Amino acid sequence: MVTHSQPAPAATQRHEPRRGLFIDGQMVDPGPRALMTIISPGTGATIAEVLEATAGDVDRAVASASDAFRARDWRGLSARTRARLVNKLADVMDAHLDELFELETLNNGRPIRETRAQLARVPDLFRYNAALAMARRDDVIPVEGEYLTYTRRLPVGVVANVTPFNHPLLIACRNLAPTFASGCTTVVKPSEYTPLTTLRLAEIFAAAGLPPGVFNVVTGGGAVTGRALSEHPGIRKLVLTGGTEAGRRAGAAAASNFARQTLELGGKTPVVVFDDYDLDQAVNYAAFGAFVGAGQTCVCAARHIVQRRLYDAFVEKLAAKARAIAIGDPFAPDTQMGPVISERQRQRVLDFVRIGREEGARLVAGGRVPPALAANGGFFIEPTVFADVAPHMRIFQEEVFGPFTVVTPFDTEDDAVRIANDSPYGLAAAIRTRDVARAHRVADRIDAGIVWINDHHRVDAASPWGGFKQSGIGREFGKEAFDAYFDVKAVMVNVGDQPFDWFDMAAAQPRLN
């Protein structure tokens, strides 16, 4: 089903078409330097040009962040003053959401309905972390002897934040919020496909009073800009969301300088559907999990593992649901799914359609460019469903990152768990059942950092997010994420007045440590 085209809102046509970097509180004039072209995936048209940051640009951005980290007007803020500033940033972001909704939809192609629903919750990430900053307490530790021992948590320093194209502002802000609330500073490298809202947010926050150098943005690809940032000796923490191979390379580079890391990487989410669950509800969740964001999420419902009694009806209804999804202009109010990010990504999905057919799976929906949109210039592809997929097949094992899902039958609970865990990934999983005991039992047995029971793709600022196995290390969101922006210093004070001389051989045997 194809939707009709709508003119882009005026706000999306007012953004600056030539953008530099954002360093030390201001936009860098691109001057005569060569620029990267930014394409709107809904039309294939050029919407902006931005600089590709060199290693020298990254040096300047990291130096700015380092200076800001040490500056009294940032490091000297009390926890309460810092929390008030972070709350102010949330309020300012709220005031600019209409502009940010539209610019993000223009830049990454998600339907405006999706973008609004997602970004409306982002300001609360700042409020939650501001509250953590207010509530933070250091520990006093009972130890043997006459000692007062306590800890102090100190912000780690400069954080490199490498973000993907699928959720540009959400993923940037889930790191920006604890960065600012903890007292760290940052250099953000947004995806080369979707830098526009991150650049705009840096301007908005600077105007709201965030000190220069606390939030810097360097644009460019992974091979030059991303590498220069990840391996820079001035960063003390790397936060990256992206593919597993990109995370492996960036993580190795950061590890050479002993920078701590939080990496959210690839996924191939299993969804286990038991036969006691409502069929229509299971299909509705399946379509949502698989096709929201055009399937370009690390927690895409990529593998539906369905109990055999429900299997045939599930396949039939999911195929019909996929065929009915309205595809088209992201700004049209009736559009339900937009394009993928690029022609390269669309071709990857089409390649996996071919692979699935060659492997003997049954294509029951999609698998092609919508004929009515083939000539519009955008990167559209139909929601795609394969059935009768065996766990050894590539379409079951490999991340596609598009509107592409597979369905596999199972017989027993043990079969379901074995099939679900047959993956190098372990980011997220979902379970559909009305049996409460089974839901908790299976959740414990599945190898994933996030498990949804009778839901999908839900996040909360307080709930930790991250994966097992090749899906990464560390956690975003929650207290777990906030705590990872600090180094812990232990202070031990001798409060006794006993004489001490280790080298007095006649004295009673003292304690060495």
Secondary structure as GFF3:
##gff-version 3
##sequence-region A 1 513
A	DSSP	three_ten_helix	10	13	.	.	.	ID=ss1
A	DSSP	beta_strand	18	19	.	.	.	ID=ss2
A	DSSP	beta_strand	22	23	.	.	.	ID=ss3
A	DSSP	beta_strand	26	27	.	.	.	ID=ss4
A	DSSP	beta_strand	35	39	.	.	.	ID=ss5
A	DSSP	beta_strand	46	51	.	.	.	ID=ss6
A	DSSP	alpha_helix	55	70	.	.	.	ID=ss7
A	DSSP	alpha_helix	72	75	.	.	.	ID=ss8
A	DSSP	alpha_helix	79	95	.	.	.	ID=ss9
A	DSSP	alpha_helix	97	108	.	.	.	ID=ss10
A	DSSP	alpha_helix	112	119	.	.	.	ID=ss11
A	DSSP	alpha_helix	123	135	.	.	.	ID=ss12
A	DSSP	beta_strand	140	141	.	.	.	ID=ss13
A	DSSP	beta_strand	147	155	.	.	.	ID=ss14
A	DSSP	beta_strand	158	162	.	.	.	ID=ss15
A	DSSP	alpha_helix	168	182	.	.	.	ID=ss16
A	DSSP	beta_strand	185	189	.	.	.	ID=ss17
A	DSSP	alpha_helix	196	207	.	.	.	ID=ss18
A	DSSP	beta_strand	215	217	.	.	.	ID=ss19
A	DSSP	pi_helix	222	226	.	.	.	ID=ss20
A	DSSP	alpha_helix	227	230	.	.	.	ID=ss21
A	DSSP	beta_strand	237	241	.	.	.	ID=ss22
A	DSSP	alpha_helix	244	255	.	.	.	ID=ss23
A	DSSP	beta_strand	260	264	.	.	.	ID=ss24
A	DSSP	beta_strand	269	273	.	.	.	ID=ss25
A	DSSP	alpha_helix	279	291	.	.	.	ID=ss26
A	DSSP	three_ten_helix	292	295	.	.	.	ID=ss27
A	DSSP	beta_strand	301	307	.	.	.	ID=ss28
A	DSSP	alpha_helix	308	324	.	.	.	ID=ss29
A	DSSP	alpha_helix	343	358	.	.	.	ID=ss30
A	DSSP	beta_strand	362	365	.	.	.	ID=ss31
A	DSSP	three_ten_helix	371	373	.	.	.	ID=ss32
A	DSSP	beta_strand	384	387	.	.	.	ID=ss33
A	DSSP	alpha_helix	394	397	.	.	.	ID=ss34
A	DSSP	beta_strand	404	410	.	.	.	ID=ss35
A	DSSP	alpha_helix	413	420	.	.	.	ID=ss36
A	DSSP	beta_strand	425	426	.	.	.	ID=ss37
A	DSSP	beta_strand	428	432	.	.	.	ID=ss38
A	DSSP	alpha_helix	436	445	.	.	.	ID=ss39
A	DSSP	beta_strand	450	453	.	.	.	ID=ss40
A	DSSP	beta_strand	468	469	.	.	.	ID=ss41
A	DSSP	beta_strand	472	473	.	.	.	ID=ss42
A	DSSP	alpha_helix	478	483	.	.	.	ID=ss43
A	DSSP	beta_strand	486	494	.	.	.	ID=ss44
###
